[in-house]
Amino acid sequence: MVAPIIGRGPDVATGRALMNSAEASPAGRVDVKSRVGEQVSIRTPADAMNVLRTRMEQRLQDAMGGMQNNVASGAAKYAEQSQPPSASDVASTILGFVESRLQKEAEEGADPEKLADLMAQAREGINQGYAEAREQITALGMMNETLSGEIEKGFDLIQEGLLNLEEKLLGEQPETGESTGLE
């Protein structure tokens, strides 16, 4: 079960809420940096995409462990933007994390079985992260056709990238009948 997203009320958008300048982003939303350890409020599709990205990064870290600085730097990159990350931005960040982790293990002499296991963990983390983010966004009534399409596009780009990584690092064609966990 996913914890509900609770945060500051609509007064944040009108400026009536008390918050220090370090918490405000250029778009007037609470900055990602100030949300670490706090619940997040979703008010716009941009916020929903940020929840998706954050949930994905959390699940991927949980599944594969280590290399948190790469993901944190990706989150900081998007925190500075007033627009949400695109599907390709999210896919690029996630795939970069997975590729870095797998290359590190390969350089340290990991056998193909261990690399395949790490790839399976990455897939599991990605599937779980996307499912949880979709659940949260839908529960808040923020899911619409456009946002759903962007989420699907990002998921598809990640799956395609994972197939390419698997072929590159393991030298094999992975099974294509794998469940996405989003049905």
C-alpha positions as CSV (number, residue, x, y, z in Angstrom):
1,M,0.0,0.0,0.0
2,V,1.3,3.4,-0.8
3,A,1.2,6.2,1.8
4,P,-1.1,9.0,0.9
5,I,0.5,12.2,-0.3
6,I,-0.2,15.0,2.1
7,G,1.4,18.4,2.0
8,R,0.8,22.0,2.2
9,G,-2.7,23.2,1.1
10,P,-3.7,25.4,-1.7
11,D,-2.4,28.5,0.2
12,V,1.0,27.6,-1.1
13,A,0.0,28.6,-4.6
14,T,-1.5,31.9,-3.5
15,G,1.5,32.8,-1.3
16,R,-0.6,33.0,1.9
17,A,1.2,30.0,3.5
18,L,4.3,30.8,5.5
19,M,7.4,29.3,3.9
20,N,10.9,30.5,3.7
21,S,12.5,31.5,0.4
22,A,14.7,28.4,0.4
23,E,11.6,26.3,-0.1
24,A,10.1,28.2,-3.0
25,S,10.9,27.1,-6.6
26,P,10.6,29.5,-9.5
27,A,7.1,28.2,-10.3
28,G,6.0,28.9,-6.7
29,R,5.8,25.2,-5.8
30,V,7.6,23.6,-2.9
31,D,11.1,22.6,-4.0
32,V,12.1,19.0,-4.3
33,K,15.0,19.6,-1.9
34,S,12.7,20.8,0.9
35,R,10.5,17.8,0.4
36,V,13.0,15.2,1.4
37,G,11.5,13.3,4.3
38,E,8.2,15.1,4.0
39,Q,5.0,14.2,2.3
40,V,4.4,15.8,-1.1
41,S,1.4,17.6,-2.5
42,I,0.3,17.1,-6.1
43,R,-1.6,20.0,-7.5
44,T,-0.5,20.1,-11.2
45,P,0.5,17.6,-13.9
46,A,4.1,18.8,-13.4
47,D,3.9,17.8,-9.8
48,A,2.5,14.4,-10.8
49,M,5.4,13.8,-13.2
50,N,7.8,14.7,-10.4
51,V,6.1,12.2,-8.1
52,L,6.5,9.6,-10.8
53,R,10.2,10.4,-11.3
54,T,10.8,10.4,-7.6
55,R,8.9,7.2,-6.9
56,M,10.8,5.5,-9.8
57,E,14.2,6.6,-8.4
58,Q,13.3,5.5,-4.9
59,R,12.2,2.0,-6.1
60,L,15.2,1.6,-8.3
61,Q,17.5,2.5,-5.4
62,D,15.7,0.1,-3.2
63,A,15.9,-2.7,-5.8
64,M,19.5,-2.2,-6.8
65,G,21.1,-0.3,-4.0
66,G,24.1,2.0,-4.1
67,M,25.0,4.9,-6.4
68,Q,22.5,7.2,-4.8
69,N,24.5,10.3,-5.8
70,N,23.6,9.7,-9.5
71,V,19.9,9.6,-8.8
72,A,20.1,12.5,-6.4
73,S,21.9,14.6,-9.0
74,G,19.1,13.8,-11.5
75,A,16.5,14.9,-9.0
76,A,18.4,18.2,-8.3
77,K,18.5,18.8,-12.1
78,Y,14.7,18.7,-12.3
79,A,14.2,20.7,-9.1
80,E,15.7,23.7,-10.8
81,Q,13.3,23.5,-13.8
82,S,9.9,25.2,-13.8
83,Q,8.6,22.5,-16.2
84,P,8.3,18.9,-15.4
85,P,10.8,16.4,-16.8
86,S,9.8,14.9,-20.1
87,A,9.3,11.2,-20.6
88,S,12.7,11.0,-22.3
89,D,14.3,12.9,-19.4
90,V,12.9,10.5,-16.8
91,A,13.9,7.5,-19.0
92,S,17.4,8.9,-19.5
93,T,17.9,9.4,-15.7
94,I,16.7,5.9,-14.8
95,L,18.6,4.2,-17.6
96,G,21.8,6.1,-16.7
97,F,21.5,4.9,-13.1
98,V,21.0,1.3,-14.2
99,E,23.8,1.4,-16.7
100,S,26.2,2.9,-14.2
101,R,25.4,0.3,-11.7
102,L,25.7,-2.6,-14.1
103,Q,29.0,-1.3,-15.6
104,K,30.5,-0.9,-12.1
105,E,29.6,-4.5,-11.3
106,A,31.0,-5.7,-14.6
107,E,34.3,-3.8,-14.1
108,E,34.5,-5.4,-10.7
109,G,34.3,-8.8,-12.3
110,A,30.7,-9.8,-11.8
111,D,29.7,-12.8,-13.8
112,P,26.8,-12.7,-16.3
113,E,24.5,-14.4,-13.8
114,K,25.0,-11.6,-11.3
115,L,24.5,-8.9,-14.0
116,A,21.3,-10.7,-15.1
117,D,20.1,-10.7,-11.5
118,L,20.8,-6.9,-11.1
119,M,18.9,-6.3,-14.4
120,A,15.9,-8.3,-13.0
121,Q,16.1,-6.2,-9.8
122,A,16.1,-3.0,-11.9
123,R,13.1,-4.2,-13.9
124,E,11.3,-5.0,-10.6
125,G,12.1,-1.7,-9.1
126,I,11.0,0.2,-12.2
127,N,7.7,-1.7,-12.5
128,Q,6.9,-1.2,-8.8
129,G,7.8,2.5,-9.0
130,Y,5.6,3.1,-12.0
131,A,2.7,1.2,-10.5
132,E,2.9,3.1,-7.2
133,A,3.3,6.5,-8.9
134,R,0.3,5.7,-11.1
135,E,-1.7,4.6,-8.1
136,Q,-0.9,7.9,-6.2
137,I,-1.7,10.1,-9.2
138,T,-5.0,8.3,-9.9
139,A,-6.0,8.3,-6.3
140,L,-5.6,12.1,-6.3
141,G,-7.7,12.5,-9.4
142,M,-4.8,14.0,-11.3
143,M,-4.6,11.3,-14.0
144,N,-5.7,12.4,-17.4
145,E,-5.1,11.1,-20.9
146,T,-2.1,13.4,-21.6
147,L,-0.4,12.5,-18.3
148,S,-1.1,8.8,-18.8
149,G,0.3,9.0,-22.3
150,E,3.5,10.7,-21.0
151,I,3.9,8.0,-18.2
152,E,3.4,5.2,-20.8
153,K,5.9,6.8,-23.1
154,G,8.5,7.1,-20.3
155,F,7.9,3.5,-19.3
156,D,8.2,2.3,-22.9
157,L,11.5,4.2,-23.4
158,I,12.9,2.6,-20.2
159,Q,11.9,-0.9,-21.3
160,E,13.5,-0.3,-24.7
161,G,16.6,1.0,-23.0
162,L,16.7,-2.0,-20.7
163,L,16.5,-4.4,-23.6
164,N,19.4,-2.5,-25.3
165,L,21.5,-2.6,-22.1
166,E,20.8,-6.3,-21.6
167,E,21.9,-7.0,-25.1
168,K,25.0,-4.8,-24.7
169,L,26.2,-6.1,-21.3
170,L,25.0,-9.7,-21.4
171,G,25.2,-10.3,-25.1
172,E,21.8,-11.9,-25.3
173,Q,18.3,-11.1,-26.5
174,P,16.1,-11.0,-23.4
175,E,12.6,-12.5,-23.4
176,T,10.1,-10.1,-24.8
177,G,7.0,-11.6,-23.1
178,E,8.0,-10.1,-19.7
179,S,5.2,-8.6,-17.7
180,T,5.3,-4.8,-17.3
181,G,3.4,-4.8,-14.1
182,L,1.1,-2.0,-15.4
183,E,-1.7,-4.1,-16.8
